[in-house]
Amino acid sequence: MTALSSTTNGQVVDSTMPTRKPLKDRLLTLASLADIGSVEALVDGIIYRDTIAQLSGPPGSYKSFCTVGMSVAVAAGENWEGHHVPTKGKVVYVAAEGATGLRARILAYCELSGIDPDALEGQLFILPCPVQLGELIDISEAVEMVKEIDADLLVLDTRARCTVGLEENSATEQGKAIRALELIQKAADCAVLTVHHSSRGGTAGRGSNAWDGAVWSDLRLEGGDLMARIHVEKHKDVPAGMDYHYRLVPHTVSKRLMPEADEPQRRTLVLIQADSVSGNGARTNLLAAEKNSSLLLDILRTKLTQDGLPGSEIREIALEHGMKRTSYFEALKLLVNSNKLKNIGSEKRTHYVGMPAFFPAADGP
């Protein structure tokens, strides 16, 4: 195991380094700066590789729903709610406040987004306890963990639970936590996303502003009434200042995926991209879903034969016509509920055929 120790002033250092590279040997010329390369997106517009980001927001602003969906998307290599995910990566999700309900949230996002949960095996790892950034043994084990897994993303949910014993308002104490997290990050050159509660009456992270200066990305989340917005307060080397809008939809995980759980245990929310921004949230969402179902219906009128099509093929056709993934699944559900389509396959290998209501009535004489 990697050994870590503390200097006399309490700063965490990595004692496994055989020698310290002199500063003069770290000097770069203008030409050698090109070797560093540019930052690469992990979740475009949100998280970038080999950086530290913080997501701050008040209680009840859907922070965990946001980070769970993002983690699943990265692990599966699927785009996340309007944000491009260039390639799949391994994710370690530290559920520092406990993992109760996390399985339902993960499976709900998979089901609503068309992601096979089996694709997450060996890609998404859950740690159901905090990593204490003030405890040398925890830091040492976390370094080994991300190195062994070769993690691409480490999520700390929440930062407060991972800094127990460190004064939240002290720049010195929080500086120790930042340094410890940097050691963990560098062990695998992974991105780190910390989830933190905001201060009262604002969206900035609670406590010392040492984190605001240390992080590469500062993300502010506001949410309520099943609507959410991420404001990009800061990215260090790519454009910032953007707002991204989302909404929450209720979803009950199928009995097939959670056979041991009763229905209340399978109910949860899923954060998805908002189709539009409006004060009439529910009505706007319904109208958007109906519009998307009409669009999908028009597409299928020229593609669907009497024998039907596999669900995977219908999905590809819809995406080729510019439909968003979540919009497609909502539209498909409406067409099934309105008895226009029927799944004659299995839940895992769907195959849809048109019902009588799907085919236009023949013209009369």
N, C-alpha and C positions, 0 to 999 in steps of 0.2 A: 504494500500500500504506500501511496505517496505520503511522505512525512512533511507536516507543516509545523512551524513553530512560531513563537511570538517574540519580537524584540523587546527591549526594555521599555520602549514607549508605547507598547501595546499594539503596534502595527503588525498585521498578519503577513508573513513572508513564506515563500516556498523554499524549504531547506534542502530540496533534492537537487537544486541547480549546483553543479560541481564548481563552477567559477562564474563570477559576474563579468559580463562582457563590458569592457570599458566604454565610456560614452563616446570617445573619439573614434572607436571602431563601429559605432552605430550611425555616424554621419553619412548623409546622403547628398549626392550632387543632383542638379536639375535633371540630368539624363537618367540617373538611377531611380528617380521618382516614378518613372514610367513602369518600373518593375512592380510597383505596389498594386497597380491596377485600380479599377473603379469598383465601387460597392455594387453588390448584386442583390436583387430583390429575393426575399423568401416568400413574402406576400406583398405584391406590388402596391406601393402607396402606403403600406402599413409597417411591415417589418423587413429589415434588411440583414443579410448574412453577416455574422461576426460583429454584431453590434448589440448594445443594451438598450431596451425600450421600456417605457413605463406606460401603463394604461390606468388612468385615475378617474374616479367617478364616485358620486354619492351612493349610499346604500340603496338597493332596489333599482339601479340603473342598468341591470342586465349584464354586468361585467363578465360573470362566469359563462353565461350563454354565448357571449361574444368569443371568449377565449377557447371554449370547448369546440365550437364550430370551426374556428380558425385552425386549431390543433388537428382536428380530424381531416380537414382539407389538405394541410401540409403533409400529414402522414400518408394520405391516399394519393397525393399528387393531383388533386382536383382544384380548379379555381374556386376561390372563396367569395361568394356573394358580390360579384362584380370586380373582384381583384384577381389578377393573374397570379397563379402559382406555377412558376417555370418548371419545377421538378419536385418529385416527392422527397421527403426527408424524414429522418427519425426524430420523434418528439418525446420528451420526458415532461409529463404534466405533474407538477407537485401540488396535490390537493391538500394544502396545509390546514384547511379548516375541516377536513374529512371528506371521504369519497361517497357519502350517502347520496343517492340520487344521480351520481355521475354516469352510471351505466345507462340509465334511461335517457339522459341527455345526449350521450354519444350515439346510441342506437337510433334515437329520434332524428338526429341530424343525418345519419347515414340513410335512414329510410326515406326521409323527405328529399334528400339530394341524390338518391339513386346510387349510393356507394355501398359496395358489398362489405359488411363488417369484417369478413375474413381477410380483406386486403389490409386491415390494420394490424394483423398479427405480425410481430417483429418490427413494427413501425411506430406504434403508439404505446407508451409505457406510463403507467400511473403510479406515483408514489403517494400513498395515503397518509403521509405525515410530513411535518415541516422539515426543511433543511435550515438549521439555525446558523445564520451567518456570523454569529458571535462565538460559536463553539468550534474549536479546532478539529475535533473528531468528525463533526458533521461536514465541515469544509473539505477535509481530507477524503472522506468517503464520497462526497459529491464529485470531487475531481476525478476519482477513480471511476465513478459511475458513468459520467458523460464521456470519458475517454473510452471505456470498454464498449459502450453502446455506439459510440461515434455519433453523438447526438447532433442534430442540425438546429433544434429549437428546444430551449428549456423554459418552461412556464412556471412562475412562482405565484400561486394563488392561495393566500394573499401575502404581500410583503410584510405586513405587520406581524403575521404569525411566524414569519421566518426571521424576525429580528427581535424576538422576545429577550428582554434584559438589556437591550440597547436603547438609550434615551432617544425617543422619536424626534425631539426638537433640538437635539445636539448635533451640530455639524461634525464634530469630532467623532462621536459615537457612530453616526450614520456613515461617516467616511470609512470606518473600519469595515462596515457591511459592504460598502461599494467595492472596496479593495478585495474583499473575500469573493464577491461575485465576479469580479474581473479575473481572478485566478481560476475560478470554475469555468468561466466562459472561454478563456484562452486554452484550457486543457483540451477542448475539442473544436476550438474556433467556431463555436456555435452562436446562434442568436439567443438572447435572453429577453423574455418579456415578464416584467413584474406587474402584478395587479395590486393596486393600492386604493385606499379610500381617500376621497377628496376632503378638503377642509370645509367647514360649515359655510354655506352661502357661496361656494365657488366650485370650480372643477379642477383646480390645481391640487396636486398631491398634498395630503396632510403632513404636518411636521416640518423638519428641516428642508430647506430648498437646495441642499447639497445634491440631492438626486436630480433636480431639474437641470443643473449644470453638467452633471456627469453622464446622463443618458444621451444616446445618439438620437433617439426618437422620443418625443413627449406627446402622448396621445390623451385627449380629454374626452370622456364619455358622459353624455347626458341621456337619461332615459326615463320613461314613465308612460302609462296608458298604452303599453304595447308598442311604443315607438322609441327609437334610439338614434343618436347621432354621435359620430366620432369626429372631433375636431383635431386636426393635426397641428398642434401648437409649434412643434419643431421637428425637423429632420436636419441633420448637420450638413449633408452634402448633396441633397436632392430637394426639389421644391417642397414647400410646406404651406400651411394656411388653408388647406382644403377641408371641406366638410363632406362626410359620407353618411348617408341616411339608411336606416334599417327599420324593420318592423318585426314583431314577435308573433308567431302563429302557434296556436295550441296543436299538439299532436299526441296521439296515443300510440305507443309502440305496439306492433302486432304481437299477438300471443305466440306466434312462431319464434320470434326473436327473444321473448322473455316468458317462456312457458311456465316458470315457477311463480310469476308475479300476478297479482290480481290487477284489475283495471286501474284503480286509483294509483297504484305504484308505477304503472306504465304511462301515466299522463305527465306531460311536461310542456315546455315551450321551446321553440326553435327560432333563433335569430336569423332572418333572411334579408336580402336586399329589398329596400322599399321601391315599389314601382313608381311612386310619385310622392311628393311632400304636400300634405294638406291637413287642415285642421279637422276635416271630417274623415278621420283615419279609417274607421270601419267601413263606411260607405265607399270611400275611395278604393280601399283594398278589394271590396266585393266587385265594384265596377271593373277594376283592372283584371281580376280573375275571369270575369265574364267575357271581357274583351279578348283575353288570351285564349279562352276556350273556343271562341268564335274563329280566331285566327288559326288555331290548331285544326279545327273542323274543316276550314277551307283548304288547308294544306293536305289533309288526309283524303278529301274528296277526289283528288287526282292521283293519290298514291295507294290507297287501301283497296285491295281486291276482295272478292267474296271469301277467299281463304284467310284473309287477315294478314297481320304482320307481327313479328316479335316486338316486344316493348323496347328492346335495345335499338332496333332499327327505326322505330317511330321517333325515339329520342334523338337519334342522329339527324334524322330529317328535320325535326323541329329546330335543332341547334343550327343546322345549315341555313335555315330561314331566319336566323337572328333572334330566336327566342332564348331567354335566359333559362338556365337549368331549373331553378325553383319555380319560375313561371310555368314552365312546361309541365311539371308534376302537378301543380295546382289545376292547370287546364285539363290535364288528363283525368284527374279525379272528378272534376265537374262533368266531363263527358260520360264517365262511367256512372256517376250518380244520376245523371239525367237520362240514363238508359239508351245512350247513343252508341256506346262501346261496351264490350263485355270481354273480360279476361277468361279465355278457355284454357290457358296454361296454368302453371303453378305460381305461387307467390314469388318464387326465386327466378323462374324462367317464364315470364309473362308472355302471352300471345293474345293480341286483341283482334276481335272481329267486329264488324259493324252490325248493329241491331237495326230493326226496321226503321226506327226513328232517325238513324244515321243517313239512310239513302233517301235522296229527294223523291217525292212522289212523282209518278209518271204523269206527263201532260195528258190532259183529257182530249177527247176528239174535238 
